[in-house]
Amino acid sequence: MKIYTKTGDEGETGLFGGARVSKASLRVEAYGEVDELNSAVGWARVSVSDAELDAVLNRIQNDLFEVGAELASTAERKKKGSLPRIEEPQVQALERAIDKYEEGPPPLTSFVLPGGSEGAARFHLARCVCRRAERSLVELSGQETIRGELFRYLNRLSDLMFVLARHANYESSVEDIPWVGQGG
């Protein structure tokens, strides 16, 4: 199979189900943001040496592929039910991971700046990309129905990326960088 098809040369792309849409559509923007998020999670993942956390991130990357596939599918394709979908158990898995990785670092006493260790900086970047993907999903929901599980999944995932940034600093014996306003 060739990687190039030349079918997108005029600014359109194909959805799962055959329909063609502009590459500038909100739908393409939304699943593009999810794809970028998946890459950001992958970039953060390479900084992880813990096998259990690596497995959590592997599952997240697979889940994000499913989110993107759902967003890239026509309504008719979704009705056929042939693609896996994010459901509440995946949201709950993120909540369990948040609870687990929130245990080590000290409680927050201020806002923190992105950074500290390299791993933390990568997770902070993934958090920001996740928030952007979530905003794109909200914008798309103004045009079409989006399942609530997708919103909940991305919302919890951004929380987890924040927790993992703090966890990365904690595991590296690097303190979170507190925000100090102009009065501080």
Order of alpha helices (4+ residues) and beta strands (2+ residues): beta-beta-alpha-alpha-alpha-alpha-beta-alpha-alpha-beta
